[in-house]
């Protein structure tokens, strides 16, 4: 084991996820999840060697308290002196950042400028940065942006067909998210298939409770489904994905809802949950659909159909398709979803290998199309934390 470990932090408004990684091997030595931050019953759960234990954050129930508890846990395990740098997931770097960067006060100011583009996420990311700087004094901190990988998208792909002044004044355009995952998976797909990533036309579907899809060609992103916010694009666990924008005025007039209420509904009460009226968990949806639940069956079909349509459109953006890649919690584990999607895509030269599809679950990568398919569909597990750790180590000179 290297003596230079990387701490990766991913902060939400009321949560903090952390992982200590050996950058050389990719092994996770310790992970943690702090929840209910800024509430009296805040706590943090640590996991190492398959065992968990919980610590109450009664005296300091905020992000700084969570990071302090993490430091105490590292000291108890004798790992604190081995932490060499801290990597932070930052949701939006807007147009300011097209790659990861060592955090300085100037970078902090840049992240603050991007708050209007990610008002729920960037402030929380900044809390994590300040907490790490306070607790892990003197260590380099690195920001890794969800949006960075998508900064290669051409202007015609990121431009909304609205008056241009809104882009000039407010930065109103498509940015995309899940970029760190796409960067890792695009490189890992090329490695797995034994190809040069610059020669592969890839359509990558990152499917989880949040879901998106991207076209990657010549080694860079050409288009993606999420836009100004993570709401655009695919049907997700609780997000609607694409809707007619006039839904706002329609619901204002007919349901007496205001902008905040409609936005909240589209983000938190829609998607699989809204259609099924049952759950946002794809596993539950699949189980209940198999049992004949009509809402679950419809939710599954809408999810799959929207995804298949987007795969077709992303093939246009990539200039064709050599590899269709499934990743994320759903993409990696649901052979049912993958099978249903591939059933739509015979016209792209993709034919399912049913046995291989079932085998490619629970962390197992694999090609899931037949040998005579014109293109390949492949399952590649993502590892955003490892990508963040690699960037952090490289930029920190480790």
GIURTA-V143293 format. One record per pair of residues at least 12 apart in sequence whose ideal C-beta (glycine too) atoms are under 10 Angstrom apart, sorted by the first residue. I is the first residue (numbers start at 1). J is the second residue. Records with the same first field share a line. If there is no record, write none. Layout:
I->J ; J
This chain:
1->22 ; 24 ; 25 ; 27 ; 29 ; 82
2->21 ; 22 ; 23 ; 24 ; 25 ; 27 ; 82 ; 84 ; 393 ; 398
3->22 ; 79 ; 81 ; 82 ; 83 ; 84
4->22 ; 23 ; 24 ; 82 ; 83 ; 84 ; 85 ; 393 ; 396 ; 398
5->20 ; 21 ; 22 ; 23 ; 24 ; 27 ; 29 ; 30 ; 74 ; 79 ; 80 ; 81 ; 82 ; 83 ; 84 ; 85 ; 389 ; 393 ; 398
6->19 ; 20 ; 21 ; 22 ; 23 ; 82 ; 83 ; 84 ; 85 ; 86 ; 87 ; 142 ; 385 ; 386 ; 388 ; 389 ; 390 ; 391 ; 392 ; 393 ; 396 ; 398
7->19 ; 20 ; 21 ; 30 ; 32 ; 67 ; 70 ; 71 ; 74 ; 79 ; 80 ; 82 ; 83 ; 84 ; 85 ; 86 ; 87 ; 88 ; 132 ; 136 ; 139 ; 141 ; 388 ; 389 ; 392
8->20 ; 21 ; 28 ; 31 ; 85 ; 86 ; 87 ; 88 ; 89 ; 142 ; 144 ; 384 ; 385 ; 386 ; 387 ; 388 ; 389 ; 391 ; 392
9->32 ; 63 ; 66 ; 67 ; 70 ; 86 ; 87 ; 88 ; 89 ; 125 ; 128 ; 129 ; 131 ; 132 ; 136 ; 141 ; 385 ; 388
10->33 ; 87 ; 88 ; 89 ; 90 ; 91 ; 121 ; 124 ; 125 ; 128 ; 144 ; 384 ; 385 ; 388
11->34 ; 37 ; 63 ; 66 ; 67 ; 88 ; 89 ; 90 ; 91 ; 121 ; 122 ; 123 ; 124 ; 125 ; 126 ; 127 ; 128 ; 129 ; 131 ; 132
12->34 ; 35 ; 37 ; 63 ; 89 ; 91 ; 120 ; 121 ; 124 ; 125 ; 127 ; 128
13->37 ; 38 ; 63 ; 119 ; 120 ; 121 ; 123 ; 124 ; 125 ; 127
14->34 ; 35 ; 36 ; 37 ; 38 ; 39 ; 42 ; 62 ; 63 ; 124
15->33 ; 34 ; 35 ; 36 ; 37 ; 42 ; 44 ; 63 ; 66 ; 124
16->32 ; 33 ; 34 ; 35 ; 37 ; 42 ; 44 ; 62 ; 63 ; 65 ; 66 ; 67 ; 69 ; 70 ; 124 ; 127 ; 128 ; 131
17->31 ; 32 ; 33 ; 34 ; 35 ; 89 ; 128 ; 385
18->30 ; 31 ; 32 ; 33 ; 34 ; 44 ; 46 ; 66 ; 67 ; 70 ; 73 ; 74 ; 86 ; 128 ; 132 ; 385
19->31 ; 32 ; 33 ; 47 ; 87 ; 384 ; 385 ; 386 ; 388 ; 389
20->32 ; 48 ; 70 ; 73 ; 74 ; 77 ; 79 ; 80 ; 82 ; 83 ; 385 ; 389
21->87 ; 383 ; 385 ; 386 ; 388 ; 389 ; 390 ; 392 ; 393
22->82 ; 386 ; 389
23->84 ; 85 ; 87 ; 386 ; 389 ; 390 ; 392 ; 393 ; 394 ; 396 ; 398
24->389 ; 393 ; 398
25->386
26->383 ; 385 ; 386 ; 389 ; 390
27->386
28->47 ; 48 ; 383 ; 385 ; 386 ; 389
29->48 ; 49 ; 74 ; 77 ; 79 ; 82
30->46 ; 47 ; 48 ; 49 ; 70 ; 73 ; 74 ; 77 ; 79
31->45 ; 46 ; 47 ; 48 ; 52 ; 385
32->44 ; 45 ; 46 ; 47 ; 48 ; 52 ; 55 ; 66 ; 67 ; 69 ; 70 ; 73 ; 74
33->45 ; 46 ; 47 ; 52 ; 54 ; 66
34->46 ; 55 ; 57 ; 61 ; 62 ; 63 ; 65 ; 66 ; 67 ; 69 ; 70
35->54 ; 57 ; 66
36->57 ; 61
37->57 ; 61 ; 62 ; 63 ; 64 ; 65 ; 66 ; 124 ; 127
38->57 ; 61 ; 62 ; 63 ; 65 ; 127
39->57 ; 61 ; 62
40->56 ; 57 ; 58 ; 61
41->56 ; 57 ; 58 ; 61
42->55 ; 56 ; 57 ; 58 ; 60 ; 61 ; 62 ; 63 ; 65 ; 66 ; 69
43->55 ; 56 ; 57 ; 58 ; 61 ; 66 ; 69
44->56 ; 57 ; 61 ; 65 ; 66 ; 67 ; 68 ; 69 ; 70 ; 72 ; 73
46->69 ; 70 ; 73 ; 74 ; 76 ; 77
48->73 ; 77 ; 79
53->73
55->69 ; 70 ; 72 ; 73
56->69
57->69
62->127 ; 131
63->124 ; 126 ; 127 ; 128 ; 129 ; 130 ; 131 ; 132 ; 134
64->127 ; 128 ; 130 ; 131 ; 132 ; 134 ; 135
65->131 ; 135
66->127 ; 128 ; 131 ; 135
67->86 ; 127 ; 128 ; 130 ; 131 ; 132 ; 133 ; 134 ; 135 ; 136
68->131 ; 134 ; 135
69->135
70->83 ; 131 ; 132 ; 135 ; 136
71->83 ; 131 ; 132 ; 135 ; 136
72->135
74->136
80->136
83->132 ; 136 ; 139
84->139 ; 140 ; 392 ; 393 ; 396 ; 397 ; 398
85->102 ; 132 ; 136 ; 139 ; 140 ; 141 ; 142 ; 389 ; 391 ; 392 ; 393 ; 394 ; 395 ; 396 ; 397 ; 398
86->103 ; 128 ; 129 ; 131 ; 132 ; 133 ; 135 ; 136 ; 139 ; 140 ; 141 ; 142 ; 388 ; 392 ; 396
87->100 ; 103 ; 132 ; 140 ; 141 ; 142 ; 143 ; 144 ; 385 ; 387 ; 388 ; 389 ; 390 ; 391 ; 392 ; 393 ; 395 ; 396
88->100 ; 103 ; 111 ; 125 ; 126 ; 128 ; 129 ; 132 ; 141 ; 142 ; 143 ; 144 ; 145 ; 388 ; 392
89->121 ; 125 ; 128 ; 143 ; 144 ; 145 ; 146 ; 180 ; 384 ; 385 ; 387 ; 388
90->103 ; 107 ; 110 ; 111 ; 114 ; 118 ; 121 ; 122 ; 124 ; 125 ; 126 ; 128 ; 129 ; 142 ; 143 ; 144 ; 145 ; 146 ; 147 ; 148 ; 180
91->111 ; 114 ; 117 ; 118 ; 120 ; 121 ; 122 ; 124 ; 125 ; 145 ; 146 ; 147 ; 175 ; 177 ; 179 ; 230
92->111 ; 113 ; 114 ; 115 ; 116 ; 117 ; 118 ; 119 ; 121 ; 122 ; 125 ; 145 ; 146 ; 147 ; 148 ; 171 ; 175 ; 177 ; 228 ; 229
93->107 ; 110 ; 111 ; 113 ; 114 ; 117 ; 118 ; 122 ; 143 ; 144 ; 145 ; 146 ; 147 ; 148 ; 151 ; 175 ; 179
94->110 ; 111 ; 113 ; 114 ; 115 ; 116 ; 117 ; 118 ; 122 ; 145 ; 147 ; 151 ; 171 ; 173 ; 175
95->114 ; 117 ; 147 ; 151 ; 158 ; 171 ; 173 ; 175
96->109 ; 110 ; 111 ; 113 ; 114 ; 145 ; 147 ; 148 ; 151 ; 171
97->110 ; 111 ; 114 ; 143 ; 144 ; 145 ; 147 ; 148 ; 151
98->145 ; 147 ; 148 ; 149 ; 150 ; 151 ; 152
99->143 ; 144 ; 145 ; 148 ; 149 ; 151 ; 183 ; 391 ; 395
100->142 ; 143 ; 144 ; 145 ; 148 ; 180 ; 183 ; 387 ; 388 ; 390 ; 391 ; 392 ; 394 ; 395
101->142 ; 143 ; 144 ; 145 ; 148 ; 391 ; 395
102->140 ; 141 ; 142 ; 143 ; 392 ; 395 ; 396 ; 397
103->126 ; 129 ; 132 ; 133 ; 140 ; 141 ; 142 ; 143 ; 395
104->141 ; 143
107->129 ; 141 ; 142 ; 143
108->126 ; 129 ; 130 ; 133 ; 141 ; 143
110->143
111->123 ; 125 ; 126 ; 129 ; 143 ; 145
112->126
113->171
114->145 ; 147 ; 171 ; 175
116->170 ; 171
117->147 ; 170 ; 171 ; 172 ; 173 ; 175 ; 228 ; 229
118->146 ; 147 ; 175 ; 177 ; 228 ; 229 ; 230
119->229
120->229 ; 230 ; 267
121->146 ; 177 ; 229 ; 230
125->143 ; 145 ; 146
126->143
128->141
129->141 ; 142 ; 143
139->396
140->392 ; 393 ; 395 ; 396 ; 397 ; 398
141->392 ; 395 ; 396
142->388 ; 389 ; 391 ; 392 ; 393 ; 394 ; 395 ; 396
143->388 ; 391 ; 392 ; 395
144->179 ; 180 ; 183 ; 384 ; 385 ; 387 ; 388 ; 389 ; 390 ; 391 ; 392 ; 395
145->175 ; 177 ; 179 ; 180
146->175 ; 176 ; 177 ; 178 ; 179 ; 180 ; 181 ; 182 ; 226 ; 230 ; 384
147->175 ; 176 ; 177 ; 178 ; 179 ; 180 ; 224 ; 226
148->175 ; 176 ; 179 ; 180 ; 183 ; 221 ; 391
149->176 ; 177 ; 178 ; 179 ; 180 ; 181 ; 182 ; 183 ; 184 ; 186 ; 214 ; 216 ; 220 ; 221 ; 224 ; 387
150->174 ; 175 ; 176 ; 177 ; 178 ; 179 ; 182 ; 183 ; 212 ; 214 ; 220 ; 221 ; 222 ; 223 ; 224 ; 226
151->175 ; 176 ; 179 ; 220 ; 221
152->216 ; 218 ; 219 ; 220 ; 221 ; 222 ; 223
153->173 ; 174 ; 175 ; 176 ; 214 ; 215 ; 220 ; 221 ; 222 ; 223 ; 224 ; 317
154->221 ; 222 ; 223 ; 317
155->167 ; 173
156->223
157->173 ; 174 ; 176 ; 215 ; 221 ; 222 ; 223 ; 224 ; 317
158->173 ; 174 ; 175 ; 176 ; 223 ; 224 ; 227 ; 228
159->172 ; 173 ; 174
160->172 ; 173 ; 174 ; 227 ; 228 ; 232
162->245
170->228
171->228
172->227 ; 228
173->227 ; 228
174->223 ; 224 ; 225 ; 226 ; 227 ; 228 ; 229 ; 232 ; 233
175->224 ; 226 ; 227 ; 228 ; 229 ; 230 ; 232
176->212 ; 214 ; 221 ; 223 ; 224 ; 225 ; 226 ; 227 ; 228 ; 230 ; 232 ; 233
177->206 ; 210 ; 212 ; 214 ; 224 ; 225 ; 226 ; 227 ; 229 ; 230 ; 232 ; 233
178->204 ; 206 ; 208 ; 210 ; 211 ; 212 ; 213 ; 214 ; 224 ; 225 ; 226 ; 230 ; 327 ; 328 ; 382 ; 384
179->206 ; 212 ; 214 ; 221 ; 224 ; 226 ; 384 ; 387
180->382 ; 383 ; 384 ; 385 ; 386 ; 387 ; 388 ; 391
181->204 ; 206 ; 208 ; 212 ; 214 ; 327 ; 328 ; 382 ; 383 ; 384 ; 387
182->202 ; 204 ; 206 ; 212 ; 213 ; 214 ; 215 ; 216 ; 221 ; 224 ; 325 ; 327 ; 382 ; 384 ; 387
183->214 ; 216 ; 220 ; 221 ; 382 ; 384 ; 387 ; 390 ; 391
184->327 ; 380 ; 381 ; 382 ; 383 ; 384 ; 385 ; 386 ; 387 ; 388 ; 390
185->202 ; 204 ; 205 ; 206 ; 214 ; 216 ; 325 ; 326 ; 327 ; 328 ; 331 ; 378 ; 380 ; 381 ; 382 ; 383 ; 384 ; 387
186->200 ; 202 ; 204 ; 214 ; 216 ; 217 ; 219 ; 220 ; 221 ; 323 ; 325 ; 380
187->216 ; 219 ; 380 ; 387
188->325 ; 327 ; 365 ; 378 ; 380 ; 381 ; 382 ; 383 ; 386 ; 387
189->202 ; 204 ; 216 ; 322 ; 323 ; 324 ; 325 ; 327 ; 365 ; 376 ; 378 ; 379 ; 380
190->202 ; 216 ; 219 ; 323 ; 380
191->380
192->323 ; 325 ; 365 ; 366 ; 367 ; 378 ; 379 ; 380
193->322 ; 323 ; 325 ; 367 ; 376 ; 378 ; 380
195->322 ; 323 ; 376
196->219
197->216 ; 217 ; 218 ; 219 ; 220
198->217 ; 218 ; 219 ; 220
199->217 ; 218 ; 219 ; 322
200->216 ; 217 ; 218 ; 219 ; 318 ; 321 ; 322 ; 323 ; 325 ; 376
201->215 ; 216 ; 217 ; 218 ; 222 ; 314 ; 315 ; 317 ; 318 ; 319 ; 320 ; 321 ; 322 ; 323 ; 375
202->214 ; 215 ; 216 ; 217 ; 219 ; 221 ; 222 ; 314 ; 318 ; 321 ; 322 ; 323 ; 324 ; 325 ; 376 ; 378 ; 380
203->215 ; 216 ; 217 ; 222 ; 223 ; 310 ; 311 ; 312 ; 313 ; 314 ; 315 ; 316 ; 317 ; 318 ; 320 ; 321 ; 322 ; 323 ; 324 ; 325 ; 345 ; 348 ; 375 ; 377
204->216 ; 221 ; 224 ; 311 ; 314 ; 318 ; 323 ; 324 ; 325 ; 326 ; 327 ; 328 ; 331 ; 378 ; 380 ; 382
205->225 ; 234 ; 307 ; 310 ; 311 ; 314 ; 324 ; 325 ; 326 ; 327 ; 328 ; 330 ; 331 ; 337 ; 338 ; 341 ; 377
206->224 ; 225 ; 226 ; 234 ; 325 ; 326 ; 327 ; 328 ; 329 ; 330 ; 331 ; 332 ; 382 ; 384
207->234 ; 236 ; 282 ; 303 ; 307 ; 326 ; 327 ; 328 ; 329 ; 330 ; 331 ; 332 ; 333 ; 334 ; 337 ; 338 ; 341
208->236 ; 237 ; 282 ; 327 ; 328 ; 329 ; 330 ; 331 ; 332 ; 333 ; 382
209->236 ; 237 ; 238 ; 239 ; 271 ; 272 ; 273 ; 280 ; 281 ; 282 ; 328 ; 329 ; 330
210->226 ; 230 ; 231 ; 233 ; 234 ; 236 ; 237 ; 238 ; 239 ; 271 ; 328 ; 329
211->225 ; 226 ; 230 ; 233 ; 234 ; 235 ; 236 ; 237 ; 239 ; 241 ; 271 ; 272 ; 282 ; 303 ; 306 ; 307 ; 310 ; 328 ; 329 ; 330 ; 331
212->224 ; 225 ; 226 ; 227 ; 230 ; 232 ; 233 ; 234 ; 236 ; 241 ; 310 ; 328
213->225 ; 226 ; 233 ; 234 ; 306 ; 307 ; 310 ; 311 ; 313 ; 314 ; 317 ; 324 ; 325 ; 331
214->226 ; 310 ; 314 ; 317 ; 318 ; 325
215->310 ; 311 ; 313 ; 314 ; 315 ; 316 ; 317 ; 318 ; 319 ; 321
216->314 ; 317 ; 318 ; 323 ; 325
217->314 ; 317 ; 318 ; 319 ; 320 ; 321 ; 322
218->318 ; 319
221->317 ; 318
222->314 ; 316 ; 317 ; 318 ; 319
223->313 ; 314 ; 316 ; 317 ; 318
224->310 ; 314 ; 317
225->241 ; 242 ; 306 ; 307 ; 310 ; 313 ; 314
226->239 ; 241
227->242
229->263 ; 266 ; 267
230->267
231->243 ; 263 ; 266 ; 267 ; 270
233->306 ; 307 ; 310
234->271 ; 303 ; 306 ; 307 ; 309 ; 310
235->270 ; 271 ; 272 ; 274 ; 275 ; 299 ; 300 ; 302 ; 303 ; 304 ; 305 ; 306 ; 307 ; 310
236->267 ; 270 ; 271 ; 272 ; 273 ; 280 ; 282 ; 303 ; 306 ; 330
237->268 ; 270 ; 271 ; 272 ; 273 ; 274 ; 279 ; 280 ; 281 ; 282 ; 285 ; 303 ; 329 ; 330
238->265 ; 266 ; 267 ; 268 ; 269 ; 270 ; 271 ; 272 ; 273 ; 274 ; 279 ; 280
239->266 ; 267 ; 268 ; 269 ; 270 ; 271 ; 272 ; 273 ; 274 ; 280
240->265 ; 266 ; 267 ; 269 ; 270 ; 271 ; 274 ; 275
241->266 ; 270 ; 271 ; 302 ; 303 ; 306 ; 307 ; 310
242->306 ; 309 ; 310
243->262 ; 266 ; 270
247->262 ; 265 ; 266
248->261 ; 262 ; 263 ; 266
249->262
250->262
251->265 ; 266
268->280
271->299 ; 302 ; 303
272->284 ; 285 ; 295 ; 296 ; 299 ; 300 ; 302 ; 303 ; 330
273->285 ; 295 ; 299
274->295 ; 299
275->295 ; 296 ; 297 ; 298 ; 299 ; 300 ; 301 ; 302 ; 303
276->288 ; 289 ; 293 ; 294 ; 295 ; 296 ; 297 ; 298 ; 299 ; 300 ; 302 ; 303
277->293 ; 294 ; 295 ; 296 ; 298 ; 299
278->293 ; 295 ; 296 ; 299
279->293 ; 295 ; 296 ; 299
280->299
281->329 ; 330
282->299 ; 300 ; 303 ; 329 ; 330 ; 333 ; 334 ; 336 ; 337
283->329 ; 330 ; 333 ; 334 ; 336
284->296
285->297 ; 298 ; 299 ; 300 ; 303 ; 330 ; 334 ; 336 ; 337
286->299 ; 300 ; 330 ; 334 ; 335 ; 336 ; 337
288->300
289->301 ; 336
290->336
300->334 ; 336 ; 337 ; 340
301->340
303->330 ; 337 ; 340 ; 341
304->336 ; 337 ; 338 ; 339 ; 340 ; 341 ; 342 ; 343 ; 344
305->340 ; 341 ; 344
307->326 ; 330 ; 331 ; 337 ; 338 ; 340 ; 341 ; 344
308->340 ; 341 ; 342 ; 343 ; 344 ; 345 ; 348
309->344
311->324 ; 341 ; 342 ; 344 ; 345 ; 348 ; 350 ; 377
312->344 ; 345 ; 347 ; 348
315->345 ; 348 ; 375
320->348 ; 349 ; 374 ; 375
321->345 ; 348 ; 349 ; 350 ; 374 ; 375 ; 376 ; 377
322->349 ; 374 ; 375 ; 376
323->350 ; 367 ; 369 ; 375 ; 376 ; 377 ; 378 ; 380
324->338 ; 341 ; 342 ; 345 ; 348 ; 350 ; 368 ; 369 ; 373 ; 375 ; 376 ; 377 ; 378
325->365 ; 376 ; 377 ; 378 ; 379 ; 380 ; 382
326->338 ; 341 ; 342 ; 357 ; 360 ; 368 ; 377 ; 378 ; 379 ; 380 ; 381
327->365 ; 378 ; 379 ; 380 ; 381 ; 382 ; 383
328->381 ; 382
329->381 ; 382
331->379 ; 380 ; 381 ; 382
332->360 ; 361 ; 362 ; 363 ; 364 ; 365 ; 379 ; 380 ; 381 ; 382
333->360 ; 361 ; 362 ; 363 ; 364 ; 379 ; 381
334->357 ; 361
335->352 ; 354 ; 356 ; 357 ; 358 ; 359 ; 360 ; 361 ; 368 ; 379
336->357 ; 358
338->352 ; 357 ; 358 ; 360 ; 361 ; 368 ; 377 ; 379
339->352 ; 354 ; 357 ; 358 ; 368
340->352
341->377
342->354 ; 357 ; 368 ; 369 ; 373 ; 377
345->369 ; 373 ; 375 ; 377
346->373
348->373 ; 374 ; 375 ; 377
349->369 ; 372 ; 373 ; 374 ; 375 ; 376
350->368 ; 369 ; 370 ; 373 ; 374 ; 375 ; 376 ; 377
351->368 ; 369 ; 370 ; 371 ; 372 ; 373 ; 374 ; 375 ; 377
352->368 ; 369 ; 370 ; 373 ; 377
353->366 ; 367 ; 368 ; 369 ; 370 ; 371 ; 373 ; 377
354->368 ; 370
355->368
356->368 ; 369 ; 370 ; 377 ; 378 ; 379
357->369 ; 377 ; 379
359->379
360->377 ; 378 ; 379 ; 380 ; 381
361->379
362->381
363->379 ; 381
364->379 ; 381
365->378 ; 379 ; 380 ; 381
366->378 ; 379 ; 380
367->379
